Structures are given as structure tokens and as C-alpha cells.
């Protein structure tokens, strides 16, 4: 067994290997194959096969700089999506705990805790007072 491991390590020397993008592609392949079990279309099957070939091509590629750029592009997209989700989650949590009002004169957003009845709100930016229900 050790002999095969050494041969595989020698084969992979100078090749790109697995990265987060290839793991994402592998997850997509598994998801497509699971959906294909229920839907039974050749399109999903062949799409999974094409993605599998592309994933292995990336892993065995010797063009490390090109694969690194692809992975960086994927990580940028992933970051944007995760940040958008975090922002949406934060806004949802804030909406459960607070009312967010805009000052009628300057438009400054002001966060007021829920459940205090009618409150007088003092704008910190333009010093305008207005009354709202929390």
C-alpha cells in the first residue's frame, strides 16, 4: 500500500490538486446526481459528467497559475454571496429587536428598541425631535 501511495505522490508532484472550488464542484456533482435519481433526465446526468471531467482536469492540471486564478475568482463570488447573506441575517435580527426610523428632516436612520410604546426620538445628527410608536 505504501508503494502505491508513493507513486501517487510522485504523479501529483507539480500538479494543482484539490482546492475550495474543486470541492464546490464535487458538491454540485453529488447534488446533480441525487436530483437525477428523482427527476431522471439525461441533461442532469451529462452535466454532472461534464463537471466531473472538469474537476479532474483542474486537479491534475500543471497550469497552477490559471487554476489559482479560477479559485480566486470563485472565492470572490463566494465572499460576496456570504456577505450578502450575513447582511440579510443581521437586518432580520435587528428588525426583530428594534424599529428603525428615519428622521423626517435629515433622513438619518435611528434604531429604537421595540415594546416601549410612544417615544420621543431625538435625532443625533440634526437635533430634531419627533414622536413614534415603538
DSSP file (Angstrom, degrees, kcal/mol; ACC not computed):
  #  RESIDUE AA STRUCTURE BP1 BP2  ACC     N-H-->O    O-->H-N    N-H-->O    O-->H-N    TCO  KAPPA ALPHA  PHI   PSI    X-CA   Y-CA   Z-CA
    1    1 A X     >        0   0    0      0, 0.0     4,-1.9     0, 0.0     5,-0.1   0.000 360.0 360.0 360.0 -37.0    0.0    0.0    0.0
    2    2 A X  H  >  +     0   0    0      1,-0.2     4,-2.2     2,-0.2     5,-0.2   0.838 360.0  57.8 -65.2 -32.0    2.9    2.3    0.8
    3    3 A X  H  > S+     0   0    0      2,-0.2     4,-2.1     1,-0.2    -1,-0.2   0.911 107.0  46.8 -64.4 -43.1    4.2    1.7   -2.7
    4    4 A X  H  > S+     0   0    0      2,-0.2     4,-2.4     1,-0.2    -2,-0.2   0.871 109.8  54.1 -67.2 -37.5    1.0    3.0   -4.3
    5    5 A X  H  X S+     0   0    0     -4,-1.9     4,-2.4     2,-0.2    -2,-0.2   0.925 109.2  47.8 -62.4 -44.4    0.9    6.0   -2.1
    6    6 A X  H  X S+     0   0    0     -4,-2.2     4,-2.4     2,-0.2    -2,-0.2   0.902 111.2  51.0 -63.0 -41.7    4.4    7.0   -3.1
    7    7 A X  H  X S+     0   0    0     -4,-2.1     4,-2.2     1,-0.2    -1,-0.2   0.909 111.0  48.2 -63.5 -41.1    3.6    6.5   -6.8
    8    8 A X  H  X S+     0   0    0     -4,-2.4     4,-2.4     2,-0.2    -2,-0.2   0.901 110.5  51.4 -66.5 -40.0    0.5    8.7   -6.5
    9    9 A X  H  X S+     0   0    0     -4,-2.4     4,-0.7     1,-0.2    -2,-0.2   0.900 111.0  48.4 -63.0 -39.9    2.5   11.4   -4.6
   10   10 A X  H  < S+     0   0    0     -4,-2.4     3,-0.5     1,-0.2    -1,-0.2   0.893 111.2  50.5 -66.1 -39.0    5.1   11.3   -7.4
   11   11 A X  H  < S+     0   0    0     -4,-2.2    -2,-0.2     1,-0.2    -1,-0.2   0.894 111.8  47.5 -64.1 -40.2    2.3   11.6  -10.0
   12   12 A X  H >< S+     0   0    0     -4,-2.4     3,-2.2    -5,-0.1    -1,-0.2   0.548  82.4 117.2 -81.7  -7.1    0.7   14.6   -8.2
   13   13 A X  T 3< S+     0   0    0     -4,-0.7     3,-0.1    -3,-0.5    -3,-0.0  -0.451  86.4  12.1 -63.9 127.0    4.0   16.4   -7.8
   14   14 A X  T 3  S+     0   0    0      1,-0.3    -1,-0.3    -2,-0.2     2,-0.2   0.479 105.3 114.9  83.9   3.3    3.8   19.7   -9.8
   15   15 A X  S <  S-     0   0    0     -3,-2.2    -1,-0.3     1,-0.1    47,-0.2  -0.677  72.8-119.3-104.3 162.7    0.0   19.3  -10.3
   16   16 A X        -     0   0    0     45,-2.4    44,-0.2    42,-0.3    43,-0.2   0.930  42.3-173.7 -72.0 -48.4   -2.6   21.6   -8.8
   17   17 A X        -     0   0    0     42,-2.6     2,-0.2    41,-0.2    44,-0.1  -0.417  39.6 -23.6  85.9-163.9   -4.6   19.3   -6.6
   18   18 A X        +     0   0    0     -2,-0.1     2,-0.3     4,-0.1    37,-0.0  -0.589  60.2 165.5 -89.0 146.3   -7.8   20.0   -4.8
   19   19 A X     >  -     0   0    0     -2,-0.2     4,-2.1    52,-0.0     5,-0.2  -0.855  54.8 -82.9-144.2 177.7   -8.9   23.5   -3.7
   20   20 A X  H  > S+     0   0    0     -2,-0.3     4,-2.2     1,-0.2     5,-0.1   0.852 126.6  54.1 -57.7 -34.9  -12.2   25.0   -2.4
   21   21 A X  H  > S+     0   0    0      2,-0.2     4,-2.5     1,-0.2    -1,-0.2   0.912 108.6  47.6 -67.0 -41.0  -13.5   25.5   -6.0
   22   22 A X  H  > S+     0   0    0      2,-0.2     4,-2.2     1,-0.2    -1,-0.2   0.864 111.1  51.7 -68.8 -33.2  -13.0   21.8   -6.8
   23   23 A X  H  X S+     0   0    0     -4,-2.1     4,-2.0     2,-0.2    -1,-0.2   0.890 109.9  49.9 -67.4 -37.5  -14.7   20.8   -3.5
   24   24 A X  H  X S+     0   0    0     -4,-2.2     4,-2.3     2,-0.2    -2,-0.2   0.926 110.7  49.3 -63.2 -44.7  -17.6   23.1   -4.5
   25   25 A X  H  X S+     0   0    0     -4,-2.5     4,-2.3     1,-0.2    -2,-0.2   0.894 109.0  52.7 -61.9 -39.5  -17.8   21.4   -7.9
   26   26 A X  H  X S+     0   0    0     -4,-2.2     4,-2.2     1,-0.2    -1,-0.2   0.899 108.7  50.0 -63.1 -40.1  -17.7   18.0   -6.3
   27   27 A X  H  X S+     0   0    0     -4,-2.0     4,-2.5     1,-0.2    -2,-0.2   0.893 109.8  50.9 -63.3 -39.9  -20.7   19.0   -4.1
   28   28 A X  H  X S+     0   0    0     -4,-2.3     4,-2.7     2,-0.2    -2,-0.2   0.890 108.5  52.5 -63.6 -39.1  -22.5   20.2   -7.2
   29   29 A X  H  X S+     0   0    0     -4,-2.3     4,-2.3     2,-0.2    -2,-0.2   0.937 110.7  46.4 -62.4 -46.7  -21.9   16.9   -8.9
   30   30 A X  H  X S+     0   0    0     -4,-2.2     4,-2.3     1,-0.2    -2,-0.2   0.920 113.1  49.8 -62.2 -43.5  -23.3   14.9   -5.9
   31   31 A X  H  X S+     0   0    0     -4,-2.5     4,-2.6     1,-0.2     5,-0.2   0.912 110.7  49.7 -62.9 -42.2  -26.3   17.2   -5.8
   32   32 A X  H  X S+     0   0    0     -4,-2.7     4,-2.3     1,-0.2    -1,-0.2   0.904 111.6  48.6 -63.0 -40.4  -27.0   16.8   -9.5
   33   33 A X  H  X S+     0   0    0     -4,-2.3     4,-1.1     2,-0.2    -1,-0.2   0.878 111.4  49.5 -68.9 -36.4  -26.7   13.1   -9.3
   34   34 A X  H >X S+     0   0    0     -4,-2.3     4,-0.8     2,-0.2     3,-0.5   0.931 112.9  46.5 -67.2 -44.2  -29.1   13.0   -6.3
   35   35 A X  H >X S+     0   0    0     -4,-2.6     4,-2.6     1,-0.2     3,-0.9   0.888 107.8  58.3 -62.9 -37.4  -31.6   15.2   -8.1
   36   36 A X  H 3X S+     0   0    0     -4,-2.3     4,-1.7     1,-0.2    -1,-0.2   0.784  95.3  64.4 -64.7 -26.4  -31.2   13.0  -11.2
   37   37 A X  H << S+     0   0    0     -4,-1.1    -1,-0.2    -3,-0.5    -2,-0.2   0.861 114.7  31.1 -61.7 -34.3  -32.3    9.9   -9.1
   38   38 A X  H << S+     0   0    0     -3,-0.9    -2,-0.2    -4,-0.8    -1,-0.2   0.810 127.7  37.7 -94.4 -33.9  -35.7   11.6   -8.7
   39   39 A X  H  < S-     0   0    0     -4,-2.6    -3,-0.2    -5,-0.1    -2,-0.2   0.841  84.8-153.6 -89.8 -36.2  -36.1   13.5  -11.9
   40   40 A X     <  +     0   0    0     -4,-1.7     2,-0.4    -5,-0.3    -3,-0.1   0.966  35.3 147.8  60.2  60.5  -34.5   11.1  -14.4
   41   41 A X     >  -     0   0    0      1,-0.1     4,-1.2    -5,-0.1    -1,-0.2  -0.958  49.3-140.6-121.0 145.8  -33.2   13.4  -17.1
   42   42 A X  H  > S+     0   0    0     -2,-0.4     4,-2.9     1,-0.2     5,-0.3   0.757  98.3  68.1 -72.8 -23.9  -30.1   12.9  -19.2
   43   43 A X  H  > S+     0   0    0      1,-0.2     4,-2.3     2,-0.2    -1,-0.2   0.941 102.2  44.0 -62.4 -47.2  -29.3   16.6  -19.1
   44   44 A X  H  > S+     0   0    0      2,-0.2     4,-2.2     1,-0.2    -1,-0.2   0.897 114.0  51.5 -64.5 -39.4  -28.6   16.5  -15.3
   45   45 A X  H  X S+     0   0    0     -4,-1.2     4,-2.1     2,-0.2    -2,-0.2   0.945 113.1  43.2 -62.9 -48.4  -26.6   13.3  -15.7
   46   46 A X  H  X S+     0   0    0     -4,-2.9     4,-2.5     1,-0.2    -1,-0.2   0.833 111.4  54.8 -70.2 -31.8  -24.4   14.6  -18.6
   47   47 A X  H  X S+     0   0    0     -4,-2.3     4,-2.5    -5,-0.3    -1,-0.2   0.911 109.0  48.8 -64.5 -41.0  -24.0   17.9  -16.8
   48   48 A X  H  X S+     0   0    0     -4,-2.2     4,-2.2     2,-0.2    -2,-0.2   0.895 111.5  49.7 -64.3 -39.7  -22.7   16.0  -13.7
   49   49 A X  H  X S+     0   0    0     -4,-2.1     4,-2.4     2,-0.2    -2,-0.2   0.918 111.0  49.0 -65.3 -43.1  -20.3   14.0  -16.0
   50   50 A X  H  X S+     0   0    0     -4,-2.5     4,-2.4     1,-0.2    -2,-0.2   0.914 112.2  48.4 -63.3 -42.5  -19.0   17.2  -17.6
   51   51 A X  H  X S+     0   0    0     -4,-2.5     4,-2.5     2,-0.2    -1,-0.2   0.875 110.1  52.6 -64.7 -36.2  -18.5   18.8  -14.2
   52   52 A X  H  X S+     0   0    0     -4,-2.2     4,-2.4     2,-0.2    -2,-0.2   0.921 110.1  47.3 -64.6 -43.7  -16.7   15.7  -13.0
   53   53 A X  H  X S+     0   0    0     -4,-2.4     4,-2.4     1,-0.2    -2,-0.2   0.921 113.2  48.8 -62.9 -43.6  -14.3   15.8  -16.0
   54   54 A X  H  X S+     0   0    0     -4,-2.4     4,-2.4     2,-0.2    -2,-0.2   0.889 109.9  52.2 -64.2 -38.9  -13.7   19.5  -15.5
   55   55 A X  H  X S+     0   0    0     -4,-2.5     4,-2.3     2,-0.2    -2,-0.2   0.930 112.2  44.4 -63.7 -45.4  -13.0   18.9  -11.8
   56   56 A X  H  X S+     0   0    0     -4,-2.4     4,-2.3     2,-0.2    -1,-0.2   0.875 110.7  55.4 -67.6 -35.3  -10.4   16.1  -12.5
   57   57 A X  H  X S+     0   0    0     -4,-2.4     4,-0.6    -5,-0.2    -2,-0.2   0.926 110.2  46.1 -59.9 -44.2   -8.9   18.3  -15.2
   58   58 A X  H >< S+     0   0    0     -4,-2.4     3,-0.7     1,-0.2   -42,-0.3   0.909 112.8  49.6 -64.9 -41.9   -8.4   21.1  -12.7
   59   59 A X  H 3< S+     0   0    0     -4,-2.3   -42,-2.6     1,-0.2    -2,-0.2   0.867 117.3  39.1 -68.2 -35.9   -7.0   18.7  -10.1
   60   60 A X  H 3< S+     0   0    0     -4,-2.3    -1,-0.2   -44,-0.2    -2,-0.2   0.393  90.3 120.9 -95.0   3.6   -4.5   17.1  -12.5
   61   61 A X    <<  -     0   0    0     -3,-0.7   -45,-2.4    -4,-0.6   -44,-0.2  -0.358  50.1-159.0 -70.5 145.7   -3.5   20.3  -14.3
   62   62 A X  S    S+     0   0    0    -47,-0.2     2,-1.7     1,-0.1     3,-0.2   0.481  73.6  93.9 -98.0  -6.7    0.1   21.5  -14.3
   63   63 A X     >  +     0   0    0      1,-0.2     4,-1.9     2,-0.1     5,-0.2  -0.602  51.1 168.6 -85.5  78.9   -1.0   25.1  -15.1
   64   64 A X  H  >  +     0   0    0     -2,-1.7     4,-2.5     1,-0.2    -1,-0.2   0.853  67.8  56.1 -66.6 -37.7   -1.1   26.2  -11.5
   65   65 A X  H  > S+     0   0    0      2,-0.2     4,-2.0     1,-0.2    -1,-0.2   0.901 108.7  47.1 -65.4 -39.4   -1.4   29.9  -12.1
   66   66 A X  H  > S+     0   0    0      2,-0.2     4,-2.1     1,-0.2    -1,-0.2   0.915 114.0  47.2 -67.2 -42.1   -4.5   29.5  -14.2
   67   67 A X  H  X S+     0   0    0     -4,-1.9     4,-2.3     1,-0.2    -2,-0.2   0.869 110.4  53.5 -66.9 -35.3   -6.1   27.2  -11.7
   68   68 A X  H  X S+     0   0    0     -4,-2.5     4,-2.4     2,-0.2    -1,-0.2   0.902 108.2  49.8 -64.8 -41.1   -5.2   29.6   -8.9
   69   69 A X  H  X S+     0   0    0     -4,-2.0     4,-2.4     2,-0.2    -2,-0.2   0.904 110.0  50.8 -63.7 -41.6   -6.9   32.5  -10.7
   70   70 A X  H  X S+     0   0    0     -4,-2.1     4,-2.3     1,-0.2    -2,-0.2   0.923 111.7  47.7 -60.8 -43.4  -10.0   30.4  -11.2
   71   71 A X  H  X S+     0   0    0     -4,-2.3     4,-2.7     2,-0.2    -2,-0.2   0.897 110.4  51.5 -66.0 -40.0  -10.0   29.6   -7.5
   72   72 A X  H  X S+     0   0    0     -4,-2.4     4,-2.0     2,-0.2    -1,-0.2   0.902 109.5  50.2 -63.2 -40.7   -9.5   33.2   -6.6
   73   73 A X  H  X S+     0   0    0     -4,-2.4     4,-2.1     2,-0.2    -2,-0.2   0.925 111.8  48.2 -62.4 -44.6  -12.5   34.2   -8.8
   74   74 A X  H  X S+     0   0    0     -4,-2.3     4,-2.8     1,-0.2    -2,-0.2   0.923 109.8  51.8 -60.9 -44.9  -14.6   31.6   -7.1
   75   75 A X  H  X S+     0   0    0     -4,-2.7     4,-2.3     1,-0.2    -1,-0.2   0.856 107.9  53.0 -63.5 -34.0  -13.6   32.8   -3.6
   76   76 A X  H  X S+     0   0    0     -4,-2.0     4,-2.2     2,-0.2    -1,-0.2   0.930 111.5  44.8 -64.6 -45.5  -14.5   36.3   -4.6
   77   77 A X  H  X S+     0   0    0     -4,-2.1     4,-2.4     1,-0.2    -2,-0.2   0.919 113.4  51.0 -62.3 -43.7  -18.0   35.2   -5.7
   78   78 A X  H  X S+     0   0    0     -4,-2.8     4,-2.6     1,-0.2    -2,-0.2   0.895 109.4  50.7 -62.2 -40.7  -18.4   33.1   -2.5
   79   79 A X  H  X S+     0   0    0     -4,-2.3     4,-2.7     2,-0.2     5,-0.2   0.925 110.0  49.5 -63.4 -44.9  -17.4   36.0   -0.4
   80   80 A X  H  X S+     0   0    0     -4,-2.2     4,-2.1     1,-0.2    -2,-0.2   0.914 113.4  46.2 -61.4 -42.7  -19.9   38.3   -2.0
   81   81 A X  H  X S+     0   0    0     -4,-2.4     4,-2.2     2,-0.2    -2,-0.2   0.929 114.1  47.1 -66.3 -44.8  -22.7   35.8   -1.5
   82   82 A X  H  X S+     0   0    0     -4,-2.6     4,-2.4     1,-0.2    -2,-0.2   0.884 112.4  50.1 -66.9 -36.8  -21.8   35.0    2.1
   83   83 A X  H  X S+     0   0    0     -4,-2.7     4,-2.5     2,-0.2    -1,-0.2   0.895 110.0  50.4 -67.4 -39.1  -21.6   38.7    2.9
   84   84 A X  H  X S+     0   0    0     -4,-2.1     4,-2.3    -5,-0.2    -2,-0.2   0.904 111.9  48.1 -63.6 -40.3  -25.0   39.4    1.3
   85   85 A X  H  X S+     0   0    0     -4,-2.2     4,-2.5     2,-0.2    -2,-0.2   0.907 111.5  49.7 -66.2 -41.5  -26.4   36.5    3.4
   86   86 A X  H  X S+     0   0    0     -4,-2.4     4,-2.6     2,-0.2    -2,-0.2   0.896 111.1  49.8 -63.6 -39.8  -24.8   37.9    6.6
   87   87 A X  H  X S+     0   0    0     -4,-2.5     4,-2.4     2,-0.2    -2,-0.2   0.915 111.6  47.9 -65.4 -42.4  -26.2   41.3    5.9
   88   88 A X  H  X S+     0   0    0     -4,-2.3     4,-2.1     2,-0.2    -2,-0.2   0.914 112.9  49.0 -63.3 -42.5  -29.7   39.9    5.3
   89   89 A X  H  X S+     0   0    0     -4,-2.5     4,-2.3     2,-0.2    -2,-0.2   0.904 111.0  50.0 -64.1 -42.4  -29.4   37.9    8.5
   90   90 A X  H  X S+     0   0    0     -4,-2.6     4,-2.5     1,-0.2    -2,-0.2   0.918 110.5  49.4 -62.6 -44.2  -28.2   40.9   10.5
   91   91 A X  H  X S+     0   0    0     -4,-2.4     4,-2.2     1,-0.2    -1,-0.2   0.884 110.4  51.1 -63.4 -38.0  -31.1   43.0    9.2
   92   92 A X  H  X S+     0   0    0     -4,-2.1     4,-1.3     2,-0.2    -1,-0.2   0.906 111.2  47.6 -66.0 -41.2  -33.6   40.3   10.1
   93   93 A X  H  X S+     0   0    0     -4,-2.3     4,-1.3     1,-0.2     3,-0.2   0.904 112.5  49.4 -65.3 -41.0  -32.2   40.1   13.6
   94   94 A X  H  X S+     0   0    0     -4,-2.5     4,-3.0     1,-0.2    -2,-0.2   0.879 106.7  55.9 -65.3 -37.6  -32.3   43.9   14.0
   95   95 A X  H  < S+     0   0    0     -4,-2.2    -1,-0.2     1,-0.2    -2,-0.2   0.805 105.6  52.4 -67.0 -28.5  -35.9   44.0   12.8
   96   96 A X  H  < S+     0   0    0     -4,-1.3    -1,-0.2    -3,-0.2    -2,-0.2   0.852 121.4  30.1 -73.1 -33.9  -37.0   41.6   15.5
   97   97 A X  H  < S+     0   0    0     -4,-1.3    17,-2.2    -3,-0.1     2,-0.3   0.748 122.4  34.1 -97.1 -27.5  -35.4   43.6   18.3
   98   98 A X  E  <  -A  113   0A   0     -4,-3.0     2,-0.4    15,-0.2    15,-0.2  -0.904  60.9-134.0-134.4 154.3  -35.7   47.2   17.0
   99   99 A X  E     -A  112   0A   0     13,-3.4    13,-3.1    -2,-0.3     2,-0.6  -0.886  25.2-151.3 -95.9 138.7  -37.7   49.6   15.0
  100  100 A X  E     -A  111   0A   0     -2,-0.4     2,-0.3    11,-0.2    11,-0.2  -0.953  18.4-177.9-116.5 116.0  -35.6   51.6   12.6
  101  101 A X  E     -A  110   0A   0      9,-2.8     9,-3.4    -2,-0.6     2,-0.4  -0.767  21.1-132.5-110.9 154.7  -37.0   55.1   11.8
  102  102 A X  E     -A  109   0A   0     -2,-0.3     7,-0.2     7,-0.2     2,-0.2  -0.885  29.6-111.9-103.9 139.2  -35.7   57.8    9.5
  103  103 A X     >  -     0   0    0      5,-2.4     4,-1.5    -2,-0.4    26,-0.0  -0.495  22.2-137.4 -64.9 132.4  -35.5   61.4   10.8
  104  104 A X  T  4 S+     0   0    0     -2,-0.2    -1,-0.1     1,-0.2    26,-0.0   0.747  97.8  39.6 -67.3 -21.9  -38.2   63.4    8.9
  105  105 A X  T  4 S+     0   0    0      3,-0.1    -1,-0.2    23,-0.0    -2,-0.0   0.873 133.0  13.9 -96.3 -40.6  -35.8   66.4    8.4
  106  106 A X  T  4 S-     0   0    0      2,-0.1    -2,-0.1    22,-0.0    -1,-0.0   0.630  90.5-123.2-113.5 -14.9  -32.4   64.8    7.5
  107  107 A X     <  +     0   0    0     -4,-1.5     2,-0.1     1,-0.3    -3,-0.1   0.527  51.7 157.9  86.2   5.5  -33.1   61.2    6.8
  108  108 A X        -     0   0    0     -6,-0.1    -5,-2.4     1,-0.1     2,-0.4  -0.420  43.1-122.3 -63.5 134.9  -30.8   59.8    9.4
  109  109 A X  E     -A  102   0A   0     -7,-0.2     2,-0.4    -2,-0.1    -7,-0.2  -0.660  29.5-169.0 -81.8 134.9  -31.7   56.2   10.4
  110  110 A X  E     -A  101   0A   0     -9,-3.4    -9,-2.8    -2,-0.4     2,-0.5  -0.992  12.7-143.5-129.5 130.8  -32.3   55.8   14.2
  111  111 A X  E     -A  100   0A   0     -2,-0.4     2,-0.4   -11,-0.2   -11,-0.2  -0.833  19.6-178.6 -99.9 124.0  -32.7   52.5   15.9
  112  112 A X  E     -A   99   0A   0    -13,-3.1   -13,-3.4    -2,-0.5    -2,-0.0  -0.979  30.3-112.7-123.5 131.8  -35.3   52.3   18.8
  113  113 A X  E     -A   98   0A   0     -2,-0.4     3,-0.4   -15,-0.2   -15,-0.2  -0.306  37.2-113.6 -61.7 145.5  -35.9   49.2   20.9
  114  114 A X  S    S+     0   0    0    -17,-2.2    -1,-0.1     1,-0.2    20,-0.1  -0.376  88.3  38.9 -75.2 156.6  -39.4   47.6   20.4
  115  115 A X  S    S+     0   0    0     19,-2.1    -1,-0.2    -2,-0.1    -2,-0.1   0.728  74.7 109.3  83.7  25.3  -42.0   47.5   23.1
  116  116 A X  S    S-     0   0    0     -3,-0.4    -2,-0.1     1,-0.4     2,-0.1   0.263  70.4-135.4-113.0  11.1  -41.7   50.9   24.7
  117  117 A X        -     0   0    0      2,-0.1    17,-3.4    16,-0.0     2,-0.4  -0.389  66.6  -2.3  71.6-149.3  -45.0   52.5   23.5
  118  118 A X  E    S-B  133   0B   0     15,-0.3     2,-0.4    16,-0.1    15,-0.2  -0.627  76.7-178.1 -78.4 131.1  -44.9   56.0   22.1
  119  119 A X  E     -B  132   0B   0     13,-3.1    13,-2.2    -2,-0.4     2,-0.6  -0.950  29.7-124.5-130.5 150.5  -41.4   57.5   22.5
  120  120 A X  E     -B  131   0B   0     -2,-0.4     2,-0.5    11,-0.2    11,-0.2  -0.841  30.3-154.0 -91.5 124.4  -39.9   60.9   21.7
  121  121 A X  E     -B  130   0B   0      9,-3.7     9,-2.1    -2,-0.6     2,-0.6  -0.865   5.0-157.3-106.7 130.4  -36.9   60.4   19.4
  122  122 A X  E     -B  129   0B   0     -2,-0.5     2,-0.4     7,-0.2     7,-0.2  -0.929  17.5-134.4-107.6 118.7  -34.1   62.9   19.3
  123  123 A X     >  -     0   0    0      5,-2.9     4,-1.4    -2,-0.6   -13,-0.0  -0.576   7.5-155.0 -73.8 125.0  -32.1   62.8   16.1
  124  124 A X  T  4 S+     0   0    0     -2,-0.4    -1,-0.2     2,-0.2   -14,-0.0   0.698  89.4  49.4 -73.5 -16.6  -28.3   62.9   16.9
  125  125 A X  T  4 S+     0   0    0      3,-0.1    -1,-0.2     1,-0.1    -2,-0.0   0.933 130.2  10.8 -88.1 -51.7  -27.5   64.4   13.5
  126  126 A X  T  4 S-     0   0    0      2,-0.1    -2,-0.2   -18,-0.0    -1,-0.1   0.437  93.5-124.8-111.0  -0.8  -29.8   67.4   13.2
  127  127 A X     <  +     0   0    0     -4,-1.4     2,-0.3     1,-0.2    -3,-0.1   0.775  55.3 152.7  63.1  30.9  -31.3   67.5   16.8
  128  128 A X        -     0   0    0     -5,-0.0    -5,-2.9     2,-0.0     2,-0.4  -0.716  35.2-143.8 -88.1 141.8  -34.9   67.3   15.6
  129  129 A X  E     +B  122   0B   0     -2,-0.3     2,-0.3    -7,-0.2    -7,-0.2  -0.893  26.7 162.6-105.7 136.7  -37.4   65.7   18.0
  130  130 A X  E     -B  121   0B   0     -9,-2.1    -9,-3.7    -2,-0.4     2,-0.4  -0.980  31.1-124.2-149.0 157.8  -40.3   63.5   16.7
  131  131 A X  E     +B  120   0B   0     -2,-0.3     2,-0.3   -11,-0.2   -11,-0.2  -0.882  32.7 162.1-111.4 132.4  -42.7   61.0   18.2
  132  132 A X  E     -B  119   0B   0    -13,-2.2   -13,-3.1    -2,-0.4     2,-0.5  -0.946  39.0-108.7-140.8 160.8  -43.1   57.5   17.0
  133  133 A X  E      B  118   0B   0     -2,-0.3   -15,-0.3   -15,-0.2   -16,-0.0  -0.806 360.0 360.0 -92.7 129.8  -44.5   54.2   18.4
  134  134 A X              0   0    0    -17,-3.4   -19,-2.1    -2,-0.5   -16,-0.1   0.417 360.0 360.0 -99.1 360.0  -42.0   51.6   19.3
